[in-house]
Amino acid sequence: MNEAKHFLMSKTIWGVLISLAGVVMSKFGLTPFDEATAQTLAGEIVSMIGAVVVVIGRITAQTSLKAGK
């Protein structure tokens, strides 16, 4: 891990953001579904997808992150 990449190029960061989006979707009902159960399920599915992306990103990471340009 000698090189550094911008943090938005990280699969791990994107996985976390996707997981957070799932939580927000569940909390505020921001899904295309009307029923509360379907809204919760949609948010949980998005959160699980994000968690999988985090794990894959962490396993495949080969460079460190930098916050700036």
Contact map, one row per residue, 1 for C-alpha under 8 A:
111100000000000000000000000000000000000000000000000000000000011100000
111100000000000000000000000000000000000000000000000000000000001100000
111110000000000000000000000000000000000000000000000000000000001100000
111111000000000000000000000000000000000000000000000000000000001111000
001111101100000000000000000000000000000000000000000000000000001111000
000111111100000000000000000000000000000000000000000000000000000011111
000011111100100000000000000000000000000000000000000000000000000011100
000001111100110000000000000000000000000000000000000000000000000000000
000011111110100000000000000000000000000000000000000000000000000000000
000011111111110000000000000000000000000000000000000000001000000010000
000000001111111000000000000000000000000000000000000011011100000000000
000000000111111100000000000000000000000000000000000011111100000000000
000000111111111110000000000000000000000000000000000001000000000000000
000000010111111111000000000000000000000000000000010011000000000000000
000000000011111111100000000000000000000000000000111111001000000000000
000000000001111111110000000000000000000000000000011001000000000000000
000000000000111111111000000000000000000000000000010000000000000000000
000000000000011111111100000000000000000000000110110000000000000000000
000000000000001111111110000000000000000000000111111000000000000000000
000000000000000111111111000000000000000000000010000000000000000000000
000000000000000011111111100000000000000000100110000000000000000000000
000000000000000001111111110000000000000001111110000000000000000000000
000000000000000000111111111000000000000000110010000000000000000000000
000000000000000000011111111111000000000000100000000000000000000000000
000000000000000000001111111111100000001101100000000000000000000000000
000000000000000000000111111111100000001111110000000000000000000000000
000000000000000000000011111111000000000100000000000000000000000000000
000000000000000000000001111111000000000000000000000000000000000000000
000000000000000000000001111111100001001100000000000000000000000000000
000000000000000000000001111111110000001000000000000000000000000000000
000000000000000000000000110011111100001001100000000000000000000000000
000000000000000000000000000001111100001000000000000000000000000000000
000000000000000000000000000000111111011000000000000000000000000000000
000000000000000000000000000000111111011000000000000000000000000000000
000000000000000000000000000000001111111000000000000000000000000000000
000000000000000000000000000010001111111100000000000000000000000000000
000000000000000000000000000000000011111110000000000000000000000000000
000000000000000000000000000000001111111111000000000000000000000000000
000000000000000000000000110011111111111111100000000000000000000000000
000000000000000000000000111010000001111111110000000000000000000000000
000000000000000000000000010000000000111111111000000000000000000000000
000000000000000000000100110000100000011111111100000000000000000000000
000000000000000000001111110000100000001111111110000000000000000000000
000000000000000000000110010000000000000111111111000000000000000000000
000000000000000000000100000000000000000011111111100000000000000000000
000000000000000001101100000000000000000001111111110000000000000000000
000000000000000001111110000000000000000000111111111000000000000000000
000000000000000000100000000000000000000000011111111100000000000000000
000000000000001001100000000000000000000000001111111110000000000000000
000000000000011111100000000000000000000000000111111111000000000000000
000000000000001100100000000000000000000000000011111111100000000000000
000000000000001000000000000000000000000000000001111111110000000000000
000000000011011000000000000000000000000000000000111111111000000000000
000000000011111100000000000000000000000000000000011111111100000000000
000000000001000000000000000000000000000000000000001111111110000000000
000000000011000000000000000000000000000000000000000111111111000000000
000000000111001000000000000000000000000000000000000011111111100000000
000000000011000000000000000000000000000000000000000001111111100000000
000000000000000000000000000000000000000000000000000000111111100000000
000000000000000000000000000000000000000000000000000000011111110000000
000000000000000000000000000000000000000000000000000000001111111100000
100000000000000000000000000000000000000000000000000000000001111100000
111110000000000000000000000000000000000000000000000000000000111110000
111110000000000000000000000000000000000000000000000000000000111111000
000111100100000000000000000000000000000000000000000000000000001111100
000111100000000000000000000000000000000000000000000000000000000111111
000001100000000000000000000000000000000000000000000000000000000011111
000001000000000000000000000000000000000000000000000000000000000001111
000001000000000000000000000000000000000000000000000000000000000001111
